[in-house]
Amino acid sequence: GRAQEMALALALELEGWPGSFLVAGTDGIDGMTPAAGAFGDGTTVDRARRRGLVPLGYLDNNDSYAFFKALGDLFITGPTGTNVMDVALFYLP
């Protein structure tokens, strides 16, 4: 889904960054997946590579759901009954 794609693109751009982020759809549904979105931080790409994943390959194939599922970083809420667009939250320590 679009939120997971944005989260993966952010993870690639913010590699080594000290903060963390969440990108999600407020309706609890992101594309054709059971996830609302995904979490990421400056270690996401490194953690993925240590598991043998190729982050850019997942982004190029529009398969961010499988990427974040493999890392355990999906944000799953189930349908929320409300839809006020997508949100991107960032935390800087």
N, C-alpha and C positions, 0 to 999 in steps of 0.2 A: 504494500500500500504506500501511498504518498508520504505518510509520516515516517514509516520505517525507511523509505528511500532517503528522506531528508536526514534522518538520524545517522544513516551509514555515510552519507556524503559529509556530514559534520564530523563524524569520527575520523574520517580520512584527513580532513582539513585541520582538525584540532589535535592531531596526534602529539602527545607530550604535554598538552595543556593541563593546568592544575585543577580545572573545574569539572563539573559534570552537567549533564543535560537530559531532558526528556522531551520527546516530540510525540504528540498523540492527537488523535481525533476525539473531540469531546463526546461524540455519540458512542464511543466504545468500539467502533468498527473501523478498521483501516484496510481498505481494499477488500479482497476476497479472503482475508485471514481472520482468525479468531482474536487477534491482538488489536489493541487500540493504538499502539505505537511501540516505541523502544527507548531504552535508556542508553546512554553512552558517556564516556569520559576520555581523558587523555591516554588511558591504558587500553582502550577497546581494540585498537588495531594491533597492538603488540600481543595482547592476549589471544587474538584470533590467529595471528601468524604462528604463535607457539603451538597452536592446535592444528597447524597445517592448513588453515583457511587462507584464501587469497581475497582480501576485502574488496579490492577493485573489481575482481572478477564477478563477485556477487552483485555489485552495483551495476556493472555493465550488462549483466543478465537479468536485471530487475528482479533479483531473488533475495532481497534484504530480509524477508521473513525467515528463510532458512539460515541466513547468517546469524541473526540475533537469537534464533531458537537454539542454534548450536552453542552459543555463549550463555544462554539462560538470561538474556537481557530484554526479553519482550515485556511489554506493559499490557497485561490482560485484565480487563475490567468487566467484560460482558457488555451487552447493550445498556446504555445509561438512560435512554428515554429523552435525552436532550441533545441538541446539536447547535452549538454556537461557534462552529468552525473548528479549526485546528489550533493547538497551542504548542509553543516551544518555550520551555522553562530552562533557565541556566542558573547554575550555582557557582559562584566564585569564592573560594575560601579566603 
